[in-house]
Amino acid sequence: MKNHSRFSIISLVLLVFIISSCASKKEVVYFQNASSFETLVNKNDFSPKFKVDDLVSIYISTLDNEASVPFNLFRGASEGGIRPEQVDYLIDQNGEIDFPVIGKLKIAGLSPEEVRVYLRKKLSDYLKDPIINIRLRNFTVTILGEVNRPGTYPVNGERITIFEALGLASDLTIKGMRKNVMVIRDFDGTKVYTRIDLTKKEAMSSPVYYLTQNDVVYVEPNQSAVTESSLDNRASIAISIASLLITSSVILLTRN
């Protein structure tokens, strides 16, 4: 009888462990406090800014094609049907690029639109009504942790939301901690760590709702995953003990 009671206690402990390891709805559902038919106005006025080490493509065009030629750099000849490749600009440690004819331009910290305005003013002595196309060439984000496809992903547009980035990684796993996702952002060598709660609608107001180039998104494992990981090495022992207890109980019952 004493052995049977001990077996019952251990079985109860194992049952509690199994139940506690299951993720609750509150841990996995996004935007939990958003009501039905609620209209949310996104007041996040995020505008991407260029940073040191960014690779920027700038192409100048006008109605007079020959006039704009000196302001565009290309490598390779156009002979034999081979199209020359446009040269991109690397923002140096001073936040500057070396632009043809004009010279050094400090564009780190400026948005693409601000660079257009800046360049248009600089080009006003040389060109009439120039069309300025600017594109960031090395826009990537890295998604790590409890996601289905961790990795580094290229971004084609000028900005991307954290949800779009997680979509590239095929979303969080069921073991990902949605309430405490960390975004690591670099500002000219200074790392800034910001956390965001994806289960709240206020996530759209977060300063990291829109990601910038080279951001790292890290999804921590939830308590269920941590507990499971810490007990992985003990799992076989627990199974062996449970099997032994069951066998012992059967023997005791048979004898009785």
C-alpha positions in Angstrom: 0.0 0.0 0.0 2.9 2.3 0.9 4.5 1.6 -2.5 1.3 2.2 -4.3 0.9 5.7 -2.6 4.5 6.5 -3.6 3.8 5.6 -7.2 0.6 7.8 -7.2 2.6 10.8 -6.0 5.3 10.4 -8.6 2.7 10.0 -11.3 1.0 13.2 -10.2 4.3 15.1 -10.3 4.8 13.8 -13.9 1.3 14.9 -14.9 1.8 18.4 -13.4 5.1 18.7 -15.4 3.4 17.8 -18.7 0.5 20.3 -18.1 2.9 23.1 -17.1 5.1 22.5 -20.2 2.2 23.3 -22.5 2.0 26.9 -23.9 -1.1 28.9 -23.1 -3.1 30.9 -25.6 -1.9 34.1 -24.0 1.7 33.2 -24.9 1.1 32.6 -28.6 -1.6 34.9 -29.9 -0.7 38.3 -31.5 -2.6 41.6 -30.9 -4.6 40.1 -28.0 -6.0 43.5 -26.9 -7.3 44.5 -30.3 -11.1 44.6 -30.4 -13.2 43.4 -33.3 -13.7 46.1 -36.0 -11.3 48.4 -34.1 -9.6 51.0 -36.3 -6.0 51.5 -35.5 -4.3 54.6 -36.9 -0.6 54.0 -37.3 1.1 57.1 -35.9 4.6 55.7 -36.3 6.3 58.2 -38.5 9.4 56.1 -39.0 11.7 57.2 -41.9 14.8 55.1 -42.7 18.2 56.8 -42.3 21.4 56.0 -44.0 24.3 54.6 -41.8 28.0 54.2 -41.9 29.0 51.3 -44.2 25.8 51.4 -46.1 26.1 50.7 -49.8 24.0 53.3 -51.7 23.0 53.4 -55.4 22.4 56.9 -56.8 21.4 57.5 -60.4 21.0 61.0 -61.9 19.0 61.6 -65.0 17.7 64.6 -66.9 16.0 65.4 -70.2 19.5 66.0 -71.5 21.2 62.6 -71.2 24.6 63.9 -72.0 24.5 66.5 -69.3 23.9 63.9 -66.5 26.6 61.5 -67.7 29.4 63.0 -65.5 27.3 62.4 -62.4 26.9 58.7 -62.8 29.7 56.2 -62.4 29.9 52.9 -64.3 32.5 50.2 -64.6 33.1 48.0 -67.7 32.7 48.9 -71.3 29.5 48.7 -73.4 31.3 47.0 -76.3 30.2 43.6 -77.5 26.7 44.0 -76.0 27.9 44.0 -72.4 26.1 46.6 -70.4 28.3 48.6 -68.0 27.6 48.1 -64.3 26.7 51.1 -62.2 29.1 51.8 -59.3 27.5 52.1 -55.8 28.7 54.5 -53.1 30.0 53.2 -49.7 29.3 55.5 -46.8 32.7 55.9 -45.0 33.4 56.2 -41.3 32.8 60.0 -41.5 29.3 59.4 -42.9 30.4 60.6 -46.3 30.4 59.5 -50.0 32.6 60.8 -52.7 30.3 62.0 -55.4 31.4 62.8 -59.0 32.0 66.5 -59.7 30.5 67.7 -56.4 32.9 65.9 -54.1 32.3 64.8 -50.5 28.7 64.6 -49.3 27.7 63.7 -45.8 24.6 61.6 -46.0 24.8 59.4 -42.9 21.8 60.2 -40.7 19.7 61.4 -43.6 16.6 59.7 -45.1 16.5 59.0 -48.8 14.2 62.0 -49.3 16.5 64.3 -47.4 19.4 63.1 -49.6 17.4 63.8 -52.7 16.7 67.4 -51.5 20.4 67.8 -50.6 21.6 66.5 -53.9 19.1 68.5 -55.9 20.4 71.7 -54.3 24.1 70.7 -55.0 23.2 69.8 -58.6 21.3 73.0 -59.3 24.5 74.7 -60.7 25.0 71.9 -63.2 21.6 70.4 -64.1 18.1 71.5 -64.7 15.3 69.6 -62.9 17.4 66.4 -62.3 15.6 63.2 -61.4 17.4 61.4 -58.5 16.9 57.7 -57.8 18.3 56.5 -54.6 18.3 52.9 -53.3 20.0 51.2 -50.3 21.8 48.1 -51.7 22.7 46.2 -48.6 19.5 46.2 -46.6 19.3 43.0 -44.7 17.8 41.8 -41.4 18.8 38.8 -39.4 16.2 36.7 -37.6 17.5 34.3 -34.8 16.1 32.1 -32.1 12.7 30.4 -31.9 11.6 30.9 -35.5 11.0 28.3 -38.2 13.7 29.5 -40.6 16.4 31.6 -38.9 18.8 33.4 -41.1 19.7 36.7 -42.8 17.2 38.1 -45.3 17.6 40.8 -48.0 15.0 43.6 -48.1 13.9 45.0 -51.4 12.1 48.1 -50.2 13.1 51.1 -48.1 11.6 49.7 -44.9 10.1 46.5 -43.4 8.0 45.9 -40.3 9.1 43.3 -37.7 6.0 41.2 -38.6 7.0 41.2 -42.3 10.6 40.2 -41.3 9.3 37.3 -39.1 7.1 36.3 -42.0 10.3 35.8 -44.0 11.5 33.5 -41.3 8.2 31.6 -41.5 6.9 33.0 -38.2 7.8 32.1 -34.6 7.7 28.5 -33.4 5.1 27.6 -30.8 8.0 27.9 -28.3 8.9 31.4 -29.1 8.4 34.1 -26.5 6.2 36.6 -28.3 6.0 39.0 -25.3 9.7 39.8 -25.2 11.2 39.8 -28.7 14.5 41.7 -28.8 15.8 43.9 -31.6 19.5 44.7 -31.7 20.2 47.9 -33.7 23.6 49.4 -34.5 24.1 53.2 -34.6 27.6 53.8 -35.9 29.1 51.2 -33.7 26.8 51.7 -30.7 24.5 48.7 -30.0 21.0 49.5 -28.8 18.8 46.7 -27.4 15.0 47.2 -27.6 12.3 44.7 -26.6 8.8 44.5 -28.1 5.6 42.7 -27.1 4.1 41.2 -30.2 0.9 40.2 -28.3 -0.2 43.8 -27.8 -1.5 46.2 -30.5 0.9 48.8 -29.1 3.7 46.9 -30.9 2.9 49.1 -33.9 4.0 52.1 -32.0 7.3 50.6 -31.0 10.5 52.3 -32.2 11.5 48.9 -33.6 8.2 48.1 -35.3 10.0 49.2 -38.5 13.3 47.6 -38.9 16.4 49.3 -40.3 19.3 47.8 -42.2 21.4 45.2 -40.4 18.9 44.9 -37.5 19.0 41.6 -35.6 15.7 40.2 -34.3 16.1 37.6 -31.5 13.2 35.5 -30.3 13.8 34.0 -26.9 12.5 30.5 -26.0 9.5 30.5 -23.6 9.5 28.8 -20.3 8.1 25.6 -21.8 11.1 25.3 -24.2 13.6 26.2 -21.4 12.1 23.5 -19.1 12.1 21.0 -21.9 15.7 21.8 -22.7 16.9 21.5 -19.1 15.2 18.1 -18.7 16.3 16.6 -22.1 19.2 14.8 -20.4 16.9 13.5 -17.7 14.1 12.3 -19.9 15.4 8.8 -20.4 16.0 8.5 -16.6 12.4 9.6 -15.9 11.0 7.1 -18.4 13.1 4.3 -16.9 11.9 5.2 -13.4 8.2 5.4 -14.6 8.6 2.0 -16.2 10.2 0.6 -13.1 7.3 1.9 -10.9 4.7 0.5 -13.3 6.4 -2.9 -13.2 6.7 -2.8 -9.4 3.0 -1.9 -9.1 2.0 -4.7 -11.3 4.1 -7.1 -9.3 2.6 -5.8 -6.0 -1.0 -6.0 -7.3 -0.3 -9.5 -8.6 1.0 -10.7 -5.3 -2.0 -9.2 -3.5 
